[in-house]
């Protein structure tokens, strides 16, 4: 089963070492599965962002037919870049209370699943998935307080995935003319 999942992954020549773009069914990042999870934690609780090692990103099916520069499943084991992304995410300011007027939400959502380096003193911790709405208000949720994406965040996400000069438009996709 694990071989079939790995066979569906394509190592992209332009992607730096440790980054892969995968198509097909989702697997855990790098094929690593924790046998005994002690508990789930939010990424931005304490110094956890400095312990992340791997990232798995899945894109939901958008409401409209959009075209994307990368597949719906991507993962990265580029530790410095994944940690930079985690730090950028946790540095996003909280969403203030109130009413928002946002651009149209086309339903393009990404789930970011971070994996932590093992820590024998704390047991196996699982990081709760983070959700990034790439259109509309561009909220980032699941890492503690709700936040709003910024150019630094989308750039760090692109770099972690080996996409280069990524922006919010990279993750929102391009509407396909019919």
GIGI-V832926 format. One record per pair of residues at least 12 apart in sequence whose ideal C-beta (glycine too) atoms are under 10 Angstrom apart, sorted by sequence separation. I is the first residue (numbers start at 0). J is the second residue. D is the distance in Angstrom with one decimal. If there is no record, write none. Layout:
{{I;J;D} {I;J;D}}
This chain:
{{8;20;7.4} {9;21;7.1} {17;29;9.0} {58;70;8.1} {59;71;8.1} {113;125;9.5} {114;126;7.0} {128;140;9.6} {129;141;4.3} {130;142;9.1} {136;148;8.9} {137;149;8.6} {153;165;5.9} {154;166;7.1} {157;169;6.0} {8;21;4.1} {9;22;7.1} {56;69;9.1} {57;70;9.7} {58;71;4.3} {112;125;9.1} {113;126;4.5} {127;140;9.9} {128;141;5.6} {129;142;4.8} {139;152;7.1} {153;166;5.7} {154;167;9.5} {156;169;8.7} {157;170;8.0} {5;19;9.3} {7;21;5.8} {8;22;7.9} {56;70;9.9} {57;71;6.3} {58;72;7.7} {112;126;7.2} {113;127;9.1} {127;141;5.5} {128;142;9.2} {129;143;9.6} {153;167;4.9} {156;170;7.1} {6;21;10.0} {7;22;5.7} {8;23;8.3} {56;71;8.9} {57;72;5.4} {58;73;8.4} {111;126;9.2} {112;127;8.9} {113;128;8.5} {126;141;9.2} {127;142;7.5} {130;145;9.8} {131;146;9.6} {132;147;9.6} {133;148;7.8} {137;152;8.9} {150;165;9.8} {152;167;9.0} {153;168;8.8} {154;169;9.5} {5;21;8.8} {7;23;3.6} {56;72;7.4} {57;73;8.1} {112;128;5.1} {113;129;7.2} {126;142;8.4} {127;143;9.1} {132;148;8.0} {137;153;8.5} {150;166;6.8} {153;169;7.1} {4;21;8.0} {6;23;8.6} {7;24;7.1} {55;72;7.7} {56;73;4.9} {57;74;9.4} {111;128;6.8} {112;129;7.7} {129;146;9.5} {131;148;6.2} {150;167;7.2} {153;170;6.2} {7;25;9.9} {8;26;8.5} {55;73;7.8} {56;74;7.0} {110;128;5.1} {111;129;4.3} {149;167;9.0} {153;171;9.5} {4;23;7.3} {7;26;8.4} {54;73;8.5} {55;74;4.6} {56;75;7.9} {109;128;10.0} {110;129;7.2} {111;130;7.7} {148;167;6.7} {3;23;8.4} {4;24;6.4} {54;74;6.4} {55;75;8.2} {109;129;8.6} {110;130;5.9} {111;131;6.3} {133;153;8.3} {3;24;8.4} {4;25;8.4} {5;26;7.8} {8;29;10.0} {31;52;8.9} {53;74;6.8} {54;75;4.8} {55;76;10.0} {109;130;7.2} {110;131;8.0} {131;152;8.1} {4;26;4.1} {8;30;9.5} {31;53;7.1} {53;75;6.8} {54;76;8.0} {108;130;6.0} {109;131;4.5} {131;153;8.7} {148;170;8.6} {3;26;9.3} {4;27;9.0} {29;52;8.5} {52;75;9.8} {53;76;4.9} {54;77;8.4} {88;111;7.9} {108;131;6.9} {109;132;8.2} {133;156;9.7} {0;24;9.6} {5;29;9.5} {28;52;8.4} {29;53;5.4} {52;76;6.8} {53;77;8.9} {54;78;9.8} {107;131;9.2} {108;132;5.3} {109;133;6.2} {1;26;7.3} {5;30;6.4} {28;53;3.9} {29;54;9.8} {52;77;9.6} {53;78;8.0} {88;113;9.0} {107;132;7.4} {108;133;6.9} {131;156;7.6} {0;26;8.7} {1;27;9.5} {4;30;7.1} {27;53;8.6} {28;54;6.5} {29;55;8.5} {52;78;5.5} {54;80;8.6} {85;111;9.1} {106;132;8.5} {107;133;4.3} {108;134;8.6} {28;55;4.2} {51;78;7.8} {54;81;4.7} {84;111;8.1} {105;132;9.6} {106;133;9.3} {107;134;5.0} {108;135;9.5} {2;30;9.4} {27;55;6.9} {28;56;9.5} {53;81;6.5} {54;82;9.7} {56;84;9.9} {85;113;6.2} {104;132;6.8} {105;133;8.3} {106;134;7.1} {107;135;8.8} {111;139;8.6} {1;30;5.4} {26;55;8.2} {52;81;6.8} {84;113;8.5} {104;133;9.4} {105;134;4.3} {106;135;8.5} {112;141;9.8} {113;142;8.9} {25;55;7.4} {51;81;5.3} {52;82;8.3} {54;84;6.8} {81;111;9.8} {85;115;9.9} {104;134;5.2} {105;135;7.5} {108;138;9.8} {109;139;9.5} {111;141;8.2} {137;167;6.6} {1;32;9.2} {51;82;5.6} {54;85;8.3} {82;113;9.5} {101;132;9.4} {103;134;6.8} {104;135;2.9} {110;141;8.4} {111;142;8.6} {25;57;5.8} {50;82;8.2} {51;83;9.9} {81;113;7.2} {102;134;6.9} {103;135;6.8} {104;136;7.4} {48;81;9.5} {49;82;6.2} {51;84;8.2} {81;114;8.9} {101;134;8.7} {102;135;6.3} {104;137;9.2} {134;167;8.6} {137;170;9.0} {21;55;8.9} {48;82;6.7} {51;85;4.8} {82;116;9.9} {101;135;4.9} {102;136;8.0} {104;138;9.8} {133;167;6.7} {137;171;8.8} {21;56;9.9} {48;83;9.4} {50;85;8.8} {51;86;9.3} {101;136;3.9} {102;137;8.7} {133;168;9.1} {17;53;8.8} {18;54;9.4} {20;56;9.9} {21;57;9.5} {48;84;8.8} {49;85;7.7} {73;109;9.4} {99;135;9.1} {100;136;9.0} {101;137;7.9} {133;169;8.7} {134;170;8.6} {135;171;9.5} {48;85;3.7} {49;86;7.6} {51;88;10.0} {99;136;5.5} {101;138;9.0} {133;170;4.0} {134;171;5.1} {47;85;7.9} {48;86;5.3} {71;109;9.2} {74;112;8.9} {76;114;9.0} {78;116;8.4} {132;170;9.6} {133;171;4.8} {134;172;8.4} {48;87;9.1} {99;138;9.2} {131;170;7.4} {132;171;9.8} {133;172;7.7} {48;88;7.4} {49;89;9.8} {63;103;9.7} {65;105;6.9} {67;107;8.6} {74;114;9.6} {48;89;5.1} {62;103;9.7} {65;106;9.4} {85;126;9.0} {88;129;6.8} {43;85;8.3} {47;89;8.7} {48;90;9.2} {62;104;8.3} {63;105;5.6} {65;107;6.6} {94;136;8.1} {42;85;6.1} {43;86;9.6} {46;89;9.9} {62;105;5.5} {63;106;7.8} {88;131;8.6} {30;74;9.7} {61;105;5.5} {62;106;3.8} {63;107;9.0} {85;129;9.2} {94;138;6.4} {29;74;6.8} {31;76;9.3} {43;88;7.2} {44;89;9.3} {61;106;5.1} {62;107;8.2} {94;139;8.9} {111;156;7.7} {25;71;9.1} {26;72;8.6} {28;74;5.0} {29;75;9.2} {42;88;6.7} {43;89;4.0} {60;106;7.8} {61;107;4.6} {94;140;8.9} {101;147;9.8} {23;70;8.9} {25;72;5.7} {27;74;8.9} {28;75;8.0} {29;76;5.3} {42;89;6.6} {43;90;9.1} {59;106;6.8} {60;107;9.0} {61;108;8.4} {91;138;9.9} {109;156;8.1} {20;68;10.0} {22;70;4.8} {23;71;9.6} {24;72;8.3} {26;74;8.5} {28;76;7.1} {41;89;9.5} {43;91;9.0} {59;107;6.9} {60;108;9.3} {91;139;6.1} {99;147;9.0} {111;159;9.3} {20;69;5.6} {21;70;6.5} {22;71;7.6} {23;72;7.3} {25;74;9.4} {58;107;6.8} {59;108;4.3} {20;70;5.2} {21;71;8.9} {22;72;6.5} {58;108;7.3} {59;109;7.5} {89;139;10.0} {93;143;8.8} {94;144;7.7} {20;71;9.7} {21;72;4.4} {22;73;9.7} {57;108;9.2} {58;109;5.4} {59;110;7.6} {88;139;6.3} {91;142;8.7} {93;144;4.4} {94;145;4.6} {20;72;7.7} {21;73;6.5} {57;109;6.9} {58;110;8.2} {92;144;9.1} {93;145;6.7} {94;146;6.2} {95;147;9.1} {19;72;9.4} {20;73;5.0} {21;74;6.4} {28;81;9.5} {56;109;5.6} {57;110;4.9} {88;141;9.9} {89;142;6.6} {91;144;9.0} {93;146;6.0} {94;147;5.4} {19;73;7.2} {20;74;8.2} {56;110;7.1} {57;111;8.5} {88;142;5.9} {89;143;7.9} {91;145;9.4} {92;146;6.6} {93;147;8.5} {14;69;9.3} {18;73;7.7} {19;74;5.6} {20;75;9.7} {55;110;8.2} {56;111;5.5} {57;112;7.8} {88;143;9.8} {89;144;9.7} {91;146;3.7} {92;147;7.2} {18;74;7.7} {19;75;7.5} {55;111;7.6} {56;112;7.7} {90;146;9.0} {91;147;6.5} {17;74;9.2} {18;75;4.7} {19;76;8.2} {54;111;6.3} {55;112;4.4} {85;142;8.6} {89;146;8.5} {91;148;7.0} {92;149;8.4} {11;69;8.4} {17;75;6.1} {18;76;7.6} {54;112;7.1} {55;113;8.2} {88;146;7.3} {91;149;6.0} {11;70;9.7} {14;73;9.0} {17;76;4.2} {18;77;5.7} {53;112;8.6} {54;113;5.7} {55;114;7.6} {90;149;8.6} {15;75;8.9} {16;76;8.7} {17;77;4.1} {53;113;7.3} {54;114;7.5} {88;148;8.8} {91;151;8.4} {9;70;8.3} {14;75;8.6} {16;77;7.3} {17;78;7.6} {52;113;8.3} {53;114;4.2} {87;148;9.7} {88;149;9.7} {90;151;7.7} {91;152;6.0} {109;170;6.6} {8;70;9.7} {11;73;9.3} {15;77;6.3} {17;79;9.7} {18;80;8.2} {51;113;4.6} {52;114;5.7} {53;115;8.8} {87;149;7.8} {90;152;8.4} {108;170;9.8} {7;70;9.8} {14;77;9.1} {17;80;8.2} {18;81;9.7} {50;113;9.2} {51;114;6.8} {52;115;6.7} {53;116;9.1} {87;150;10.0} {88;151;9.7} {107;170;6.9} {8;72;8.6} {17;81;8.8} {50;114;9.5} {51;115;5.9} {52;116;4.8} {87;151;5.2} {88;152;6.1} {107;171;5.7} {7;72;8.6} {8;73;9.5} {15;80;8.1} {48;113;8.2} {50;115;4.8} {51;116;7.5} {52;117;8.9} {86;151;9.9} {87;152;5.0} {90;155;9.8} {107;172;5.9} {8;74;7.8} {47;113;8.3} {49;115;9.8} {50;116;5.0} {67;133;9.9} {87;153;9.1} {105;171;7.1} {48;115;9.7} {49;116;9.3} {50;117;9.2} {84;151;9.9} {87;154;8.0} {88;155;7.8} {105;172;7.8} {47;115;6.6} {50;118;6.8} {65;133;9.7} {83;151;9.6} {84;152;7.7} {87;155;4.1} {88;156;8.5} {42;111;8.6} {65;134;9.2} {84;153;9.9} {86;155;8.1} {87;156;8.1} {102;171;9.4} {105;174;7.9} {84;154;9.3} {85;155;8.7} {42;113;5.7} {47;118;9.7} {50;121;9.4} {57;128;9.2} {59;130;9.2} {63;134;9.8} {83;154;9.6} {84;155;4.2} {87;158;9.7} {61;133;8.9} {62;134;9.2} {83;155;5.3} {84;156;5.7} {87;159;9.4} {42;115;9.2} {55;128;9.1} {56;129;9.7} {58;131;9.7} {59;132;9.5} {61;134;8.1} {82;155;9.7} {83;156;9.9} {84;157;9.2} {47;121;9.8} {50;124;8.7} {59;133;9.5} {81;155;9.2} {84;158;7.5} {85;159;8.9} {40;115;8.6} {51;126;7.3} {54;129;9.8} {56;131;8.7} {58;133;8.2} {80;155;7.5} {81;156;9.9} {83;158;7.1} {84;159;4.4} {50;126;9.2} {80;156;9.5} {83;159;7.2} {84;160;8.9} {47;124;7.6} {80;157;9.6} {81;158;9.6} {82;159;8.9} {48;126;9.4} {80;158;5.2} {81;159;5.1} {47;126;6.8} {79;158;9.7} {80;159;4.3} {81;160;9.5} {44;124;9.9} {79;159;9.3} {80;160;8.5} {33;114;8.2} {40;121;9.5} {75;156;9.7} {77;158;8.3} {78;159;9.9} {80;161;8.3} {32;114;9.8} {33;115;9.2} {44;126;9.4} {77;159;6.3} {31;114;6.5} {38;121;9.2} {43;126;9.8} {44;127;9.5} {73;156;9.9} {75;158;9.3} {76;159;10.0} {77;160;8.7} {28;112;6.7} {33;117;8.8} {37;121;7.4} {38;122;7.8} {40;124;5.3} {42;126;5.2} {75;159;5.0} {77;161;7.3} {25;110;9.3} {27;112;8.1} {28;113;8.4} {29;114;7.7} {37;122;3.6} {38;123;8.6} {39;124;7.4} {40;125;7.3} {41;126;7.6} {42;127;7.2} {74;159;9.7} {75;160;5.6} {28;114;5.1} {31;117;9.9} {36;122;8.3} {37;123;5.3} {38;124;6.0} {39;125;4.8} {40;126;6.1} {41;127;5.7} {42;128;9.3} {43;129;9.1} {73;159;9.2} {74;160;8.2} {75;161;6.9} {25;112;9.1} {27;114;7.6} {35;122;7.8} {36;123;5.1} {37;124;6.0} {38;125;7.2} {39;126;7.4} {40;127;6.9} {42;129;6.2} {73;160;5.0} {35;123;5.5} {36;124;7.2} {37;125;8.2} {39;127;5.1} {41;129;8.8} {69;157;9.3} {73;161;8.3} {33;122;9.9} {34;123;7.7} {36;125;4.5} {39;128;9.5} {68;157;9.6} {73;162;8.5} {33;123;4.8} {33;124;8.7} {69;160;6.9} {33;125;6.6} {69;161;8.9} {69;162;6.2} {48;142;8.8} {68;162;6.9} {47;142;9.5} {68;163;9.5} {69;165;9.2} {68;165;8.5} {43;141;9.7} {44;142;8.5} {42;141;7.8} {43;142;4.6} {44;143;6.1} {41;141;7.4} {42;142;4.2} {43;143;4.2} {56;156;7.6} {68;168;9.8} {69;169;8.2} {41;142;5.5} {42;143;7.3} {43;144;7.4} {68;169;6.2} {69;170;9.3} {40;142;10.0} {41;143;4.3} {54;156;8.7} {67;169;8.0} {68;170;9.5} {40;143;9.6} {41;144;8.9} {43;146;8.6} {56;159;8.4} {67;170;8.1} {56;160;6.5} {67;171;9.0} {68;172;8.5} {54;159;5.8} {67;172;4.7} {68;173;8.7} {54;160;7.7} {65;171;7.5} {66;172;6.0} {67;173;7.8} {65;172;3.2} {66;173;4.9} {51;159;9.9} {64;172;9.2} {65;173;6.2} {66;174;7.9} {63;172;8.7} {64;173;10.0} {65;174;5.8} {66;175;5.3} {61;171;8.8} {64;174;7.3} {65;175;6.5} {66;176;9.9} {61;172;6.4} {63;174;6.0} {64;175;4.3} {58;170;8.1} {63;175;7.9} {64;176;9.2} {61;174;9.2} {64;177;7.3} {56;170;9.5} {58;172;8.6} {63;177;9.9} {18;158;9.5} {20;160;7.8} {18;159;7.7} {19;160;9.2} {20;161;8.0} {17;159;9.6} {18;160;6.0} {19;161;8.4} {20;162;9.2} {15;158;9.0} {18;161;3.4} {15;159;9.9} {17;161;8.2} {18;162;8.6} {15;160;9.8} {16;161;9.0} {14;160;7.7} {15;161;5.0} {14;161;3.4} {13;161;7.2} {14;162;8.1} {15;163;9.6} {11;160;9.7} {13;162;9.0} {14;163;9.3} {11;161;6.8} {13;163;7.8} {11;162;9.6}}
